[in-house]
C-alpha cells in the first residue's frame, strides 16, 4: 500500500462510520443520500402530484451546486419533458427563457417552477425566481400549484413558501450544495421531468459502496485521488476534463465545480478546466501538445453512440480521433487517465458522479483542506447584497 493510500485509510474509516450511522445531519452525510429511502419517497410522491399530460417543461431556478447536478444528468441522458435552467441573471438570457415558457403556454400546456437554494438567500436565484414568478402570476390562474421550492428548513425561501402556500421539499442542511445532488436538490427536477431516478440513485449507491474500499485496485475514487494528488505535487496544477460527446460537457462542468469549490483553500487545489473534442482540439490542441507541461488530463469516455448520420459513420470518425489523441498524449508523455461510462444511462451517470464526489473528498484529505466549505466566495455575495439592499 502506498503512503498516500495509508494516509487515506483514516478518511475511509470516517466515511464508513458515517455510512453505518445512516445520518444526513453531518457534512459526510452525502454518503447516505443515495440510500435515503424517505427522501427519495418524498421526491417521487411530490413528482407524481405535479406530473400531468399538460406539464410542458420544468423550470429549474438555481445556480452552482443547486442546479449543476440536475443539469449534468439531464444533458447526458435526456428526459421525457424539457428542463429549462435559469442560472445566470443575464437579462437577455432570462428573457429568452421566459419566451420559451410563453410558447409552452401558447400550446395549451404549463410549466413547473422549481427554485432551488439551500440558504434561500442566493442573489441570482432570488432575482430569477421573482422574474419568473411575476410572469407566472400574470399568465397562470393556478400559479401557486406550479411551484415546488427546494431549500433548507427555516430558510428565507422556506418561510416565503409557507406564507405564499407554495409546496416545498427540504434540502439536507448539513450537506454542502455541490454534494447534495442526490437529495431533492437534484432528484426532484429530474423526477418531475420524467427521469428514472431509481436507476440513477441505484448506480450512485453501488458506486458509493465500492468507493469505501481501501483497495486501490478496487476503489476508482481512491485511485483517481492519489493520481491527481501526485500530479499536483509534480507541478501539474491544471486538470483538463476532456469529453468527446457534447452531451457530457455539463457532466465535466459538474466535475469542475466539485474540484474548484472543494479544494481551492489557502493556496491549495488546482485549476480545473473543461474541453470538448474534437472542437477544442482545433482551438486549444496546440496548447495541450506544444505548450507548458503543467496539465493532467482526465478523459470522460462514453460507449457506442448513434454512428451513422445521413449515411456517414460519424461515430467511427470521432472514436478514431479520440484514440489518436490518447496515442498522441502517450507519445508526448502527457499524463492522463480515462473513466469509461460505457453506455450513458441513468445508472452509469450516477456511478460516475458518486465516484467523482468520493474522489474529491479523498483529494481534499490529501491536500489538508476542508472540502465542505467555500469561504472565499462569500465576500462578493455580501458586497452585492449591500449594494442591492434588501
Order of alpha helices (4+ residues) and beta strands (2+ residues): alpha-alpha-beta-alpha-beta-alpha-beta-alpha-beta-alpha-beta-alpha-alpha-alpha-beta-alpha-beta-alpha-beta-beta-beta-alpha-beta-alpha-alpha
